[in-house]
Amino acid sequence: MTDKKMCGKGLHKEDAGRAEGALKVRDSLMALRDIKYRDFQSALVPNIDPQTVIGVRMPLLRRLAGQLAGSREAEEFLLDLPHAFYDENVLHGKLIEKIRDYDRCMAAVEAFLPYVDNWAVCDTMSPRVFGRHRPQLLEKIRVWLEDSHPYTVRFGIGMLMSHFLDEDFDPAQMEWVVAVHSEEYYVNMMRAWYFATALAKQYDAAYGVIRDGKLELWTHNKAIQKAVESRRITDEQKEALRALRQR
């Protein structure tokens, strides 16, 4: 599929101004294209069409987000969903991160999450403003964990892992992740990652979940594997975890 044909996908044309701003942003991305990096990135995200990858390196995407943040083009681009290209989605997430008002940021996140279709876009979006509004964020996380869209669930687990394994940790939060039942690989991988991280930060509580066999077999063993590979887990703890592997 040619770039010209692809440029027609995903554009809503309710008004000319909105389409114009989105196209300007896309042109900026195309100008930063790196073919070798495109091929590399496509291999890392196997569940998306390689033809939707422009090939813009992350430092350049972050720089572009900084240049666009607050502009008319950025506002129009954020409204122009769904996007046609993977790189547009990554940029979308980076622009959301620049929103300083919590309510506006959360509204932008919730508008975008249904269109997130891969782990990379999901995991690269982490708004800083969330850290200053943890009680409100926790309420949203509980809703996201019950969503039917796998990457909304994955994002919710990621936010729980990022913001609630330190001073705001509550052992009950682990039960929320235990209660997530999914056949989706990328959901269960994030569940395993959550517990591996919890074993490094809140060992006793996380160990209890693993010891009691509360996770499905694959997620249980993957959490142990990732924890054992971590430098933040002591040798003694690793031995105890290895003994809990299941067949």
N, C-alpha and C positions, 0 to 999 in steps of 0.2 A: 504494500500500500504506500502510495506516495505521500510526502508531507502535505501537498496541496489538498489531497483527499482527506487526510487526517485532520487538517485544520478546520474542516467543516463539521467534524464530529463534536458533540458535547456543547456546542455554542447555542445558547438561548438568544433569540433575537427579538425579544419583546420591544426593545428600543435600541436605536443605533448607537447611542452613547455607551451603553453597557457592553455591547459587542466590540466597539472600538477599543475600550480600555483593556478588555481581555485579550484582544489580538495584539495590542502593544506589548503586553506582558509576555505573550507567547513569542513574539519577535525577539524580545530580549533574551529569552531562554534559548531560542534557536541560534542566536549569535554566540552563545557560550558552549555550543555543542562540541563534544569530544567523542569521536567515533570509537576509539579504543576503549574509553571508559564506558560508553554505552553498552558495548559487548560484555564487558566485565560485570556491569550492574545488572544486566538482563539475566545473567547466570545466577545471580544471588537471589533473584525474586522470580522463581520458576513459574509461579501461577499467573503471571501477567503476560500479555502479548509483547514480545520483544520489539515489535514495531511501534509500540506506544512509549518507548523509552527514547528520550532525546539524547541523554548522555551528558548531563551537567554535574560537575563535581560538587560535593557538599559545601566546601568553603565558598565557592562562587554562588551557590544557592543562598547561603546565609548572607553574603554580601549584598546580593540583589534584594533580598527581603529587607535588609536595612535601608537600602536606597529607596525602596518603594513604600515602605511603611507610612501610613497616614495620607498617602496620595490618592487622588481621584481614581487613577488606574488601579491601585490596589483594592479600593472599595468595590469597584466594578468587577474586578477579577474574583474577589471573594464571593460575589453574588452569582457568578457564572458557573453553575454546577449542572451536570457533571462535567469535569474536565476531560479532555481527550488524551492527555499525556501523563505518564507517571511523574515526570519532573514537575508538572504543574501541580500535582497533588502534594508533592514534597514541599514546594514553594508555598502552597496554600497553608500547610501546617506551620511553616516558619513565619508566615505573616500573622497567623493567629497568635503565635507566641509573643508578637510585638504589641498586642493589645493590652493596655495597662488596666483598664477598667474590668473588674471581675465579671459583672453581669454581661457586658458586651462580649467579653472573651468566651464565657460559657455559652452564650447564644450562638456564637460563631462555631464553637466546637460541636455543639449538638446539631447544627445545620450541616456540618461537614461529615460527621461520623458515618452516616448511612452510605456515603460514597467511598469510604476507605475500603480498599479491596486487597490489601497486602500488608504483610508484617512490617515492611520497611517504612512505609508512610505512617502506619500506626505508631511505631516506636520512636520515630524522630520528632513527634509533636509532644512537647511538654511545657505548657505555658507557665512562666515564672509566677504570674499573679495567683495561681492556684495555691502556692505555698503560704500566702498571706490570708487565705480564706478556707482553711482546712475543714472547719465544721460544715460549711455549705458544700464543699467538695465531697465530703464523706457521704452526704445525703445523695448526691448525684451518682457516686460510685455504686451504691446499693442498687440504684435503678439500672445502671449500665450492666451490672453483672447478671441481670435477669432479662436482658434484651435478646432478641432472636438473631441479631446480626453478629457474626463471630468476631469481627474486628472492633465492634463496640464493646463486647465482653473483654476482649484482649486489652483494649485501652483502659477499661476500668480496673483490671487486675494490675496493669502497669502503673496506674496512678496510685493504687493502694500500696504497691511495692515502693514507689518513689517517695511517698509522703507519710506513710504510716507504719514504718518499721523502726522508728527511732523514738523520740519523746512522746509522740501521739499514738504509740502502739497500744492496742487492746487485743488480747488473745482471741476474743470473740470474732475479730476480723478474719482470722484464719479460717474459721468455720464458714464464712461467706465463700471463700475460695474453694473449700472442700465441697460445698453445696453446688458448685457449678458443674453440671453434667453436660458434656459435649462430645461429639464424634470428630470435631474439627481439630486437626493436628496443631494448628497455630494457636488455638485456645489452650490446649493441654500443654503445649510447650511453655506458654506463658505461666500456667499454673505451676509447672515444675520449676521454672525460673524463680517464681515468687517464693516457693518454699526453700529453694537452694539459698536465696538471698536471706530469707528469714533465719535459716540455720546459722548464717554468719552474724546476724544482728540480734536475734532473739532465740538463741539456741534451745533453751529448755522448752519453750512453748512449741516451737517447730518440731523438735525431736519427739515430743509427745504425739503429735499428729502422725509422724512417720512410724513411730513405734507401734501405735495402735492400728495401723493399716487402714487409715481413713480414705486414702486416695486409691484410684484405680491402678491396676498393676503397672501399666506403662508409665503413667505420671509419677507413681511412687518410685519406680526404679530410675527414671530420668532425673527426678529431684535429687536422689542420692548421688547419681553420677556427677551431676553438675556441682553439688556441694563438695564431693571428694576431690574434684578438680580445682577447687578454690583454694587460694593461699590464705584466705581469712578463716579457714577451719583448721583447728589444731589436729595433730596426728592422732591424738587419743580420740577426738571426736570422729575423725574419719574411720577409725577402726570400729567404733560403735555403730556408725552408719552402714558400713560394709556388711556387718552382721545382720542388718535388717533387709538386705536385698531379697526379693522374692522371685520365684520361678513360676 
